[in-house]
Amino acid sequence: MELFIIDEWEEIEDALKEGNLELMEVVSKVVKRGVKRKFKKVTMFSVAFRDEPDYVYDWILESDQYKIMLENCLDVYTKHEMYEECIEIKKMIDSL
């Protein structure tokens, strides 16, 4: 599981909204595993604040949100012309 060290929550929220490739690759990997294994939820990644490194927060995604998150990943991969990943994600979306 990936751990991101941040200063403020907005960093992660902005990265998700803006389609940060590094973050979306982590999310894609975790969500694909959740779909394949039929998990009811997955921990997409963990976050710790730079000024409070002893406290770690998990970012959880429920299974009813898998499709939306995979569609977001698909958009990002399309923008980056990562077509093999697009095909894999599209097949997974269609299976939901």
Biopython code that builds the backbone (N, CA, C, O; Angstrom):
import numpy as np
from Bio.PDB.StructureBuilder import StructureBuilder

atoms = [
    (1, "MET", "N", (0.847, -1.169, 0.000)),
    (1, "MET", "CA", (0.000, 0.000, 0.000)),
    (1, "MET", "C", (0.897, 1.238, 0.000)),
    (1, "MET", "O", (1.903, 1.312, 0.706)),
    (2, "GLU", "N", (0.494, 2.191, -0.812)),
    (2, "GLU", "CA", (1.255, 3.430, -0.945)),
    (2, "GLU", "C", (0.943, 4.387, 0.196)),
    (2, "GLU", "O", (-0.201, 4.503, 0.636)),
    (3, "LEU", "N", (1.964, 5.057, 0.657)),
    (3, "LEU", "CA", (1.820, 6.086, 1.678)),
    (3, "LEU", "C", (2.260, 7.411, 1.074)),
    (3, "LEU", "O", (3.388, 7.541, 0.599)),
    (4, "PHE", "N", (1.374, 8.382, 1.093)),
    (4, "PHE", "CA", (1.680, 9.718, 0.602)),
    (4, "PHE", "C", (1.826, 10.651, 1.791)),
    (4, "PHE", "O", (0.968, 10.687, 2.673)),
    (5, "ILE", "N", (2.915, 11.404, 1.810)),
    (5, "ILE", "CA", (3.173, 12.390, 2.854)),
    (5, "ILE", "C", (2.741, 13.746, 2.297)),
    (5, "ILE", "O", (3.215, 14.181, 1.248)),
    (6, "ILE", "N", (1.841, 14.399, 3.012)),
    (6, "ILE", "CA", (1.281, 15.659, 2.522)),
    (6, "ILE", "C", (1.306, 16.727, 3.607)),
    (6, "ILE", "O", (1.551, 16.448, 4.781)),
    (7, "ASP", "N", (1.047, 17.955, 3.178)),
    (7, "ASP", "CA", (0.911, 19.066, 4.123)),
    (7, "ASP", "C", (-0.557, 19.325, 4.458)),
    (7, "ASP", "O", (-0.890, 19.661, 5.594)),
    (8, "GLU", "N", (-1.438, 19.166, 3.454)),
    (8, "GLU", "CA", (-2.867, 19.439, 3.637)),
    (8, "GLU", "C", (-3.690, 18.436, 2.834)),
    (8, "GLU", "O", (-3.215, 17.907, 1.829)),
    (9, "TRP", "N", (-4.926, 18.171, 3.275)),
    (9, "TRP", "CA", (-5.832, 17.249, 2.579)),
    (9, "TRP", "C", (-6.036, 17.642, 1.128)),
    (9, "TRP", "O", (-6.174, 16.786, 0.254)),
    (10, "GLU", "N", (-6.052, 18.941, 0.881)),
    (10, "GLU", "CA", (-6.323, 19.438, -0.458)),
    (10, "GLU", "C", (-5.336, 18.896, -1.489)),
    (10, "GLU", "O", (-5.673, 18.793, -2.669)),
    (11, "GLU", "N", (-4.128, 18.551, -1.062)),
    (11, "GLU", "CA", (-3.139, 18.006, -1.998)),
    (11, "GLU", "C", (-3.640, 16.713, -2.627)),
    (11, "GLU", "O", (-3.516, 16.517, -3.836)),
    (12, "ILE", "N", (-4.204, 15.831, -1.809)),
    (12, "ILE", "CA", (-4.719, 14.561, -2.329)),
    (12, "ILE", "C", (-5.996, 14.800, -3.126)),
    (12, "ILE", "O", (-6.167, 14.243, -4.210)),
    (13, "GLU", "N", (-6.882, 15.617, -2.598)),
    (13, "GLU", "CA", (-8.129, 15.901, -3.306)),
    (13, "GLU", "C", (-7.842, 16.517, -4.675)),
    (13, "GLU", "O", (-8.465, 16.139, -5.667)),
    (14, "ASP", "N", (-6.906, 17.459, -4.731)),
    (14, "ASP", "CA", (-6.547, 18.086, -6.001)),
    (14, "ASP", "C", (-5.906, 17.079, -6.945)),
    (14, "ASP", "O", (-6.188, 17.086, -8.143)),
    (15, "ALA", "N", (-5.056, 16.223, -6.423)),
    (15, "ALA", "CA", (-4.404, 15.216, -7.264)),
    (15, "ALA", "C", (-5.432, 14.273, -7.884)),
    (15, "ALA", "O", (-5.301, 13.886, -9.045)),
    (16, "LEU", "N", (-6.450, 13.904, -7.117)),
    (16, "LEU", "CA", (-7.511, 13.049, -7.654)),
    (16, "LEU", "C", (-8.333, 13.798, -8.703)),
    (16, "LEU", "O", (-8.628, 13.250, -9.765)),
    (17, "LYS", "N", (-8.698, 15.028, -8.416)),
    (17, "LYS", "CA", (-9.502, 15.826, -9.349)),
    (17, "LYS", "C", (-8.747, 16.111, -10.645)),
    (17, "LYS", "O", (-9.317, 16.067, -11.735)),
    (18, "GLU", "N", (-7.464, 16.401, -10.506)),
    (18, "GLU", "CA", (-6.654, 16.772, -11.665)),
    (18, "GLU", "C", (-6.127, 15.567, -12.427)),
    (18, "GLU", "O", (-5.557, 15.712, -13.508)),
    (19, "GLY", "N", (-6.317, 14.374, -11.865)),
    (19, "GLY", "CA", (-5.866, 13.170, -12.547)),
    (19, "GLY", "C", (-4.359, 12.986, -12.518)),
    (19, "GLY", "O", (-3.751, 12.680, -13.544)),
    (20, "ASN", "N", (-3.758, 13.167, -11.368)),
    (20, "ASN", "CA", (-2.326, 12.944, -11.198)),
    (20, "ASN", "C", (-1.985, 11.504, -11.581)),
    (20, "ASN", "O", (-2.523, 10.560, -11.001)),
    (21, "LEU", "N", (-1.093, 11.339, -12.556)),
    (21, "LEU", "CA", (-0.803, 10.005, -13.094)),
    (21, "LEU", "C", (-0.263, 9.056, -12.028)),
    (21, "LEU", "O", (-0.713, 7.913, -11.947)),
    (22, "GLU", "N", (0.675, 9.494, -11.219)),
    (22, "GLU", "CA", (1.254, 8.632, -10.188)),
    (22, "GLU", "C", (0.175, 8.112, -9.237)),
    (22, "GLU", "O", (0.132, 6.924, -8.919)),
    (23, "LEU", "N", (-0.677, 9.002, -8.799)),
    (23, "LEU", "CA", (-1.747, 8.620, -7.885)),
    (23, "LEU", "C", (-2.753, 7.696, -8.568)),
    (23, "LEU", "O", (-3.202, 6.718, -7.971)),
    (24, "MET", "N", (-3.105, 8.001, -9.809)),
    (24, "MET", "CA", (-4.091, 7.181, -10.510)),
    (24, "MET", "C", (-3.563, 5.788, -10.821)),
    (24, "MET", "O", (-4.342, 4.837, -10.885)),
    (25, "GLU", "N", (-2.278, 5.649, -11.013)),
    (25, "GLU", "CA", (-1.705, 4.313, -11.214)),
    (25, "GLU", "C", (-1.840, 3.477, -9.944)),
    (25, "GLU", "O", (-2.139, 2.284, -10.010)),
    (26, "VAL", "N", (-1.624, 4.097, -8.807)),
    (26, "VAL", "CA", (-1.799, 3.398, -7.527)),
    (26, "VAL", "C", (-3.263, 3.008, -7.351)),
    (26, "VAL", "O", (-3.570, 1.865, -7.010)),
    (27, "VAL", "N", (-4.155, 3.950, -7.582)),
    (27, "VAL", "CA", (-5.589, 3.717, -7.422)),
    (27, "VAL", "C", (-6.057, 2.614, -8.366)),
    (27, "VAL", "O", (-6.790, 1.713, -7.958)),
    (28, "SER", "N", (-5.641, 2.685, -9.611)),
    (28, "SER", "CA", (-6.036, 1.697, -10.612)),
    (28, "SER", "C", (-5.636, 0.288, -10.180)),
    (28, "SER", "O", (-6.439, -0.642, -10.256)),
    (29, "LYS", "N", (-4.423, 0.140, -9.737)),
    (29, "LYS", "CA", (-3.918, -1.175, -9.309)),
    (29, "LYS", "C", (-4.760, -1.743, -8.161)),
    (29, "LYS", "O", (-5.135, -2.915, -8.181)),
    (30, "VAL", "N", (-5.048, -0.919, -7.182)),
    (30, "VAL", "CA", (-5.792, -1.371, -6.006)),
    (30, "VAL", "C", (-7.245, -1.691, -6.357)),
    (30, "VAL", "O", (-7.781, -2.708, -5.918)),
    (31, "VAL", "N", (-7.879, -0.825, -7.144)),
    (31, "VAL", "CA", (-9.278, -1.045, -7.498)),
    (31, "VAL", "C", (-9.417, -2.277, -8.378)),
    (31, "VAL", "O", (-10.355, -3.054, -8.200)),
    (32, "LYS", "N", (-8.504, -2.474, -9.323)),
    (32, "LYS", "CA", (-8.554, -3.680, -10.165)),
    (32, "LYS", "C", (-8.475, -4.944, -9.316)),
    (32, "LYS", "O", (-9.182, -5.919, -9.570)),
    (33, "ARG", "N", (-7.616, -4.917, -8.315)),
    (33, "ARG", "CA", (-7.514, -6.079, -7.418)),
    (33, "ARG", "C", (-8.818, -6.271, -6.642)),
    (33, "ARG", "O", (-9.272, -7.400, -6.454)),
    (34, "GLY", "N", (-9.417, -5.169, -6.193)),
    (34, "GLY", "CA", (-10.688, -5.256, -5.473)),
    (34, "GLY", "C", (-11.795, -5.840, -6.334)),
    (34, "GLY", "O", (-12.605, -6.632, -5.854)),
    (35, "VAL", "N", (-11.833, -5.452, -7.604)),
    (35, "VAL", "CA", (-12.846, -5.989, -8.524)),
    (35, "VAL", "C", (-12.613, -7.481, -8.748)),
    (35, "VAL", "O", (-13.542, -8.282, -8.645)),
    (36, "LYS", "N", (-11.382, -7.847, -9.049)),
    (36, "LYS", "CA", (-11.059, -9.254, -9.328)),
    (36, "LYS", "C", (-11.374, -10.162, -8.142)),
    (36, "LYS", "O", (-11.850, -11.283, -8.316)),
    (37, "ARG", "N", (-11.106, -9.670, -6.946)),
    (37, "ARG", "CA", (-11.305, -10.491, -5.744)),
    (37, "ARG", "C", (-12.664, -10.265, -5.087)),
    (37, "ARG", "O", (-12.973, -10.865, -4.058)),
    (38, "LYS", "N", (-13.473, -9.395, -5.691)),
    (38, "LYS", "CA", (-14.820, -9.098, -5.217)),
    (38, "LYS", "C", (-14.846, -8.576, -3.783)),
    (38, "LYS", "O", (-15.708, -8.940, -2.983)),
    (39, "PHE", "N", (-13.877, -7.712, -3.484)),
    (39, "PHE", "CA", (-13.837, -7.076, -2.172)),
    (39, "PHE", "C", (-14.957, -6.052, -2.073)),
    (39, "PHE", "O", (-15.293, -5.399, -3.061)),
    (40, "LYS", "N", (-15.535, -5.909, -0.891)),
    (40, "LYS", "CA", (-16.582, -4.916, -0.664)),
    (40, "LYS", "C", (-16.018, -3.510, -0.555)),
    (40, "LYS", "O", (-16.726, -2.528, -0.774)),
    (41, "LYS", "N", (-14.732, -3.421, -0.212)),
    (41, "LYS", "CA", (-14.038, -2.140, -0.149)),
    (41, "LYS", "C", (-12.547, -2.392, -0.229)),
    (41, "LYS", "O", (-12.066, -3.489, 0.053)),
    (42, "VAL", "N", (-11.827, -1.353, -0.619)),
    (42, "VAL", "CA", (-10.370, -1.435, -0.686)),
    (42, "VAL", "C", (-9.781, -0.169, -0.066)),
    (42, "VAL", "O", (-10.404, 0.893, -0.062)),
    (43, "THR", "N", (-8.582, -0.311, 0.448)),
    (43, "THR", "CA", (-7.824, 0.848, 0.892)),
    (43, "THR", "C", (-6.975, 1.276, -0.294)),
    (43, "THR", "O", (-6.030, 0.586, -0.677)),
    (44, "MET", "N", (-7.319, 2.421, -0.873)),
    (44, "MET", "CA", (-6.623, 2.870, -2.081)),
    (44, "MET", "C", (-5.192, 3.290, -1.781)),
    (44, "MET", "O", (-4.270, 2.971, -2.532)),
    (45, "PHE", "N", (-5.014, 4.009, -0.677)),
    (45, "PHE", "CA", (-3.691, 4.461, -0.269)),
    (45, "PHE", "C", (-3.808, 5.018, 1.140)),
    (45, "PHE", "O", (-4.904, 5.162, 1.683)),
    (46, "SER", "N", (-2.669, 5.323, 1.712)),
    (46, "SER", "CA", (-2.635, 5.927, 3.045)),
    (46, "SER", "C", (-1.994, 7.307, 2.942)),
    (46, "SER", "O", (-1.199, 7.588, 2.046)),
    (47, "VAL", "N", (-2.368, 8.146, 3.889)),
    (47, "VAL", "CA", (-1.892, 9.528, 3.906)),
    (47, "VAL", "C", (-1.389, 9.855, 5.304)),
    (47, "VAL", "O", (-2.017, 9.505, 6.303)),
    (48, "ALA", "N", (-0.261, 10.525, 5.358)),
    (48, "ALA", "CA", (0.252, 11.046, 6.628)),
    (48, "ALA", "C", (0.611, 12.509, 6.404)),
    (48, "ALA", "O", (1.064, 12.902, 5.329)),
    (49, "PHE", "N", (0.401, 13.288, 7.428)),
    (49, "PHE", "CA", (0.760, 14.702, 7.357)),
    (49, "PHE", "C", (2.223, 14.875, 7.751)),
    (49, "PHE", "O", (2.715, 14.246, 8.688)),
    (50, "ARG", "N", (2.891, 15.730, 7.021)),
    (50, "ARG", "CA", (4.311, 15.968, 7.243)),
    (50, "ARG", "C", (4.587, 16.388, 8.695)),
    (50, "ARG", "O", (5.610, 16.011, 9.266)),
    (51, "ASP", "N", (3.677, 17.165, 9.287)),
    (51, "ASP", "CA", (3.900, 17.643, 10.657)),
    (51, "ASP", "C", (3.365, 16.686, 11.724)),
    (51, "ASP", "O", (3.542, 16.934, 12.917)),
    (52, "GLU", "N", (2.712, 15.592, 11.306)),
    (52, "GLU", "CA", (2.222, 14.564, 12.233)),
    (52, "GLU", "C", (2.460, 13.179, 11.638)),
    (52, "GLU", "O", (1.497, 12.454, 11.387)),
    (53, "PRO", "N", (3.700, 12.794, 11.408)),
    (53, "PRO", "CA", (3.992, 11.549, 10.694)),
    (53, "PRO", "C", (3.556, 10.276, 11.416)),
    (53, "PRO", "O", (3.486, 9.214, 10.798)),
    (54, "ASP", "N", (3.266, 10.366, 12.699)),
    (54, "ASP", "CA", (2.851, 9.175, 13.442)),
    (54, "ASP", "C", (1.395, 8.811, 13.199)),
    (54, "ASP", "O", (0.971, 7.708, 13.543)),
    (55, "TYR", "N", (0.625, 9.713, 12.615)),
    (55, "TYR", "CA", (-0.791, 9.459, 12.336)),
    (55, "TYR", "C", (-0.956, 9.191, 10.846)),
    (55, "TYR", "O", (-0.614, 10.020, 10.003)),
    (56, "VAL", "N", (-1.486, 8.019, 10.547)),
    (56, "VAL", "CA", (-1.685, 7.611, 9.153)),
    (56, "VAL", "C", (-3.176, 7.393, 8.925)),
    (56, "VAL", "O", (-3.852, 6.740, 9.721)),
    (57, "TYR", "N", (-3.671, 7.946, 7.836)),
    (57, "TYR", "CA", (-5.088, 7.846, 7.491)),
    (57, "TYR", "C", (-5.235, 7.041, 6.204)),
    (57, "TYR", "O", (-4.535, 7.285, 5.222)),
    (58, "ASP", "N", (-6.142, 6.089, 6.223)),
    (58, "ASP", "CA", (-6.394, 5.272, 5.043)),
    (58, "ASP", "C", (-7.520, 5.884, 4.225)),
    (58, "ASP", "O", (-8.524, 6.339, 4.774)),
    (59, "TRP", "N", (-7.348, 5.892, 2.908)),
    (59, "TRP", "CA", (-8.363, 6.380, 1.984)),
    (59, "TRP", "C", (-9.073, 5.145, 1.437)),
    (59, "TRP", "O", (-8.516, 4.403, 0.628)),
    (60, "ILE", "N", (-10.306, 4.934, 1.888)),
    (60, "ILE", "CA", (-11.081, 3.725, 1.589)),
    (60, "ILE", "C", (-12.065, 3.999, 0.454)),
    (60, "ILE", "O", (-12.652, 5.078, 0.371)),
    (61, "LEU", "N", (-12.234, 3.010, -0.410)),
    (61, "LEU", "CA", (-13.204, 3.101, -1.496)),
    (61, "LEU", "C", (-14.142, 1.909, -1.405)),
    (61, "LEU", "O", (-13.696, 0.762, -1.378)),
    (62, "GLU", "N", (-15.437, 2.180, -1.357)),
    (62, "GLU", "CA", (-16.454, 1.127, -1.314)),
    (62, "GLU", "C", (-16.665, 0.576, -2.725)),
    (62, "GLU", "O", (-16.431, 1.274, -3.711)),
    (63, "SER", "N", (-17.105, -0.673, -2.814)),
    (63, "SER", "CA", (-17.251, -1.338, -4.110)),
    (63, "SER", "C", (-18.233, -0.637, -5.040)),
    (63, "SER", "O", (-18.094, -0.730, -6.259)),
    (64, "ASP", "N", (-19.214, 0.056, -4.496)),
    (64, "ASP", "CA", (-20.163, 0.757, -5.373)),
    (64, "ASP", "C", (-19.523, 1.965, -6.057)),
    (64, "ASP", "O", (-20.136, 2.582, -6.928)),
    (65, "GLN", "N", (-18.294, 2.305, -5.667)),
    (65, "GLN", "CA", (-17.570, 3.413, -6.285)),
    (65, "GLN", "C", (-16.461, 2.942, -7.229)),
    (65, "GLN", "O", (-15.776, 3.768, -7.832)),
    (66, "TYR", "N", (-16.276, 1.626, -7.364)),
    (66, "TYR", "CA", (-15.205, 1.102, -8.212)),
    (66, "TYR", "C", (-15.328, 1.606, -9.648)),
    (66, "TYR", "O", (-14.349, 2.059, -10.241)),
    (67, "LYS", "N", (-16.526, 1.523, -10.195)),
    (67, "LYS", "CA", (-16.720, 1.890, -11.602)),
    (67, "LYS", "C", (-16.361, 3.355, -11.838)),
    (67, "LYS", "O", (-15.680, 3.677, -12.812)),
    (68, "ILE", "N", (-16.807, 4.231, -10.969)),
    (68, "ILE", "CA", (-16.511, 5.655, -11.119)),
    (68, "ILE", "C", (-15.006, 5.903, -11.068)),
    (68, "ILE", "O", (-14.469, 6.671, -11.866)),
    (69, "MET", "N", (-14.340, 5.255, -10.135)),
    (69, "MET", "CA", (-12.901, 5.461, -10.010)),
    (69, "MET", "C", (-12.153, 4.894, -11.215)),
    (69, "MET", "O", (-11.188, 5.496, -11.686)),
    (70, "LEU", "N", (-12.591, 3.742, -11.713)),
    (70, "LEU", "CA", (-11.958, 3.180, -12.903)),
    (70, "LEU", "C", (-12.187, 4.079, -14.121)),
    (70, "LEU", "O", (-11.302, 4.212, -14.966)),
    (71, "GLU", "N", (-13.347, 4.684, -14.213)),
    (71, "GLU", "CA", (-13.613, 5.623, -15.306)),
    (71, "GLU", "C", (-12.691, 6.838, -15.212)),
    (71, "GLU", "O", (-12.229, 7.351, -16.231)),
    (72, "ASN", "N", (-12.427, 7.291, -13.999)),
    (72, "ASN", "CA", (-11.473, 8.388, -13.808)),
    (72, "ASN", "C", (-10.073, 7.976, -14.252)),
    (72, "ASN", "O", (-9.368, 8.740, -14.911)),
    (73, "CYS", "N", (-9.684, 6.766, -13.885)),
    (73, "CYS", "CA", (-8.373, 6.244, -14.307)),
    (73, "CYS", "C", (-8.309, 6.150, -15.825)),
    (73, "CYS", "O", (-7.290, 6.489, -16.429)),
    (74, "LEU", "N", (-9.384, 5.696, -16.438)),
    (74, "LEU", "CA", (-9.444, 5.573, -17.890)),
    (74, "LEU", "C", (-9.231, 6.937, -18.558)),
    (74, "LEU", "O", (-8.502, 7.040, -19.544)),
    (75, "ASP", "N", (-9.857, 7.962, -18.026)),
    (75, "ASP", "CA", (-9.679, 9.315, -18.564)),
    (75, "ASP", "C", (-8.217, 9.754, -18.499)),
    (75, "ASP", "O", (-7.680, 10.309, -19.457)),
    (76, "VAL", "N", (-7.589, 9.500, -17.362)),
    (76, "VAL", "CA", (-6.190, 9.906, -17.180)),
    (76, "VAL", "C", (-5.284, 9.119, -18.125)),
    (76, "VAL", "O", (-4.396, 9.690, -18.759)),
    (77, "TYR", "N", (-5.507, 7.818, -18.216)),
    (77, "TYR", "CA", (-4.676, 6.995, -19.096)),
    (77, "TYR", "C", (-4.861, 7.385, -20.557)),
    (77, "TYR", "O", (-3.908, 7.334, -21.335)),
    (78, "THR", "N", (-6.061, 7.769, -20.935)),
    (78, "THR", "CA", (-6.310, 8.216, -22.303)),
    (78, "THR", "C", (-5.526, 9.496, -22.587)),
    (78, "THR", "O", (-4.912, 9.628, -23.646)),
    (79, "LYS", "N", (-5.545, 10.427, -21.654)),
    (79, "LYS", "CA", (-4.799, 11.684, -21.827)),
    (79, "LYS", "C", (-3.305, 11.437, -21.981)),
    (79, "LYS", "O", (-2.614, 12.176, -22.682)),
    (80, "HIS", "N", (-2.813, 10.395, -21.323)),
    (80, "HIS", "CA", (-1.383, 10.076, -21.370)),
    (80, "HIS", "C", (-1.061, 9.035, -22.445)),
    (80, "HIS", "O", (0.062, 8.538, -22.531)),
    (81, "GLU", "N", (-2.063, 8.719, -23.256)),
    (81, "GLU", "CA", (-1.914, 7.771, -24.369)),
    (81, "GLU", "C", (-1.401, 6.406, -23.907)),
    (81, "GLU", "O", (-0.563, 5.792, -24.568)),
    (82, "MET", "N", (-1.905, 5.948, -22.782)),
    (82, "MET", "CA", (-1.535, 4.644, -22.223)),
    (82, "MET", "C", (-2.627, 3.641, -22.624)),
    (82, "MET", "O", (-3.435, 3.207, -21.803)),
    (83, "TYR", "N", (-2.619, 3.296, -23.899)),
    (83, "TYR", "CA", (-3.738, 2.580, -24.484)),
    (83, "TYR", "C", (-3.878, 1.135, -24.006)),
    (83, "TYR", "O", (-4.998, 0.633, -23.908)),
    (84, "GLU", "N", (-2.789, 0.470, -23.713)),
    (84, "GLU", "CA", (-2.901, -0.900, -23.189)),
    (84, "GLU", "C", (-3.626, -0.908, -21.847)),
    (84, "GLU", "O", (-4.473, -1.765, -21.596)),
    (85, "GLU", "N", (-3.288, 0.047, -20.993)),
    (85, "GLU", "CA", (-3.964, 0.166, -19.705)),
    (85, "GLU", "C", (-5.434, 0.526, -19.909)),
    (85, "GLU", "O", (-6.305, 0.047, -19.183)),
    (86, "CYS", "N", (-5.702, 1.378, -20.908)),
    (86, "CYS", "CA", (-7.091, 1.755, -21.213)),
    (86, "CYS", "C", (-7.930, 0.535, -21.568)),
    (86, "CYS", "O", (-9.059, 0.392, -21.100)),
    (87, "ILE", "N", (-7.380, -0.331, -22.385)),
    (87, "ILE", "CA", (-8.112, -1.537, -22.794)),
    (87, "ILE", "C", (-8.423, -2.405, -21.582)),
    (87, "ILE", "O", (-9.549, -2.879, -21.426)),
    (88, "GLU", "N", (-7.442, -2.611, -20.737)),
    (88, "GLU", "CA", (-7.635, -3.431, -19.540)),
    (88, "GLU", "C", (-8.707, -2.842, -18.620)),
    (88, "GLU", "O", (-9.571, -3.563, -18.121)),
    (89, "ILE", "N", (-8.643, -1.546, -18.405)),
    (89, "ILE", "CA", (-9.608, -0.893, -17.517)),
    (89, "ILE", "C", (-11.005, -0.905, -18.142)),
    (89, "ILE", "O", (-11.994, -1.134, -17.446)),
    (90, "LYS", "N", (-11.085, -0.662, -19.438)),
    (90, "LYS", "CA", (-12.383, -0.672, -20.101)),
    (90, "LYS", "C", (-13.065, -2.024, -19.969)),
    (90, "LYS", "O", (-14.269, -2.090, -19.721)),
    (91, "LYS", "N", (-12.302, -3.106, -20.132)),
    (91, "LYS", "CA", (-12.859, -4.453, -19.949)),
    (91, "LYS", "C", (-13.364, -4.645, -18.522)),
    (91, "LYS", "O", (-14.410, -5.257, -18.304)),
    (92, "MET", "N", (-12.628, -4.127, -17.568)),
    (92, "MET", "CA", (-13.039, -4.270, -16.177)),
    (92, "MET", "C", (-14.312, -3.456, -15.910)),
    (92, "MET", "O", (-15.220, -3.928, -15.226)),
    (93, "ILE", "N", (-14.373, -2.251, -16.443)),
    (93, "ILE", "CA", (-15.574, -1.421, -16.284)),
    (93, "ILE", "C", (-16.789, -2.137, -16.870)),
    (93, "ILE", "O", (-17.858, -2.171, -16.259)),
    (94, "ASP", "N", (-16.612, -2.702, -18.047)),
    (94, "ASP", "CA", (-17.720, -3.414, -18.711)),
    (94, "ASP", "C", (-18.181, -4.630, -17.919)),
    (94, "ASP", "O", (-19.331, -5.053, -18.037)),
    (95, "SER", "N", (-17.285, -5.193, -17.112)),
    (95, "SER", "CA", (-17.653, -6.376, -16.320)),
    (95, "SER", "C", (-18.438, -6.038, -15.068)),
    (95, "SER", "O", (-19.013, -6.921, -14.432)),
    (96, "LEU", "N", (-18.464, -4.759, -14.712)),
    (96, "LEU", "CA", (-19.171, -4.344, -13.481)),
    (96, "LEU", "C", (-20.653, -4.136, -13.731)),
    (96, "LEU", "O", (-21.391, -3.787, -12.810)),
]
sb = StructureBuilder()
sb.init_structure("model")
sb.init_model(0)
sb.init_chain("A")
sb.init_seg("    ")
for serial, (resi, resn, name, xyz) in enumerate(atoms, 1):
    if name == "N":
        sb.init_residue(resn, " ", resi, " ")
    sb.init_atom(name, np.array(xyz, "f"), 0.0, 1.0, " ", f" {name:<3s}", serial, name[0])
structure = sb.get_structure()
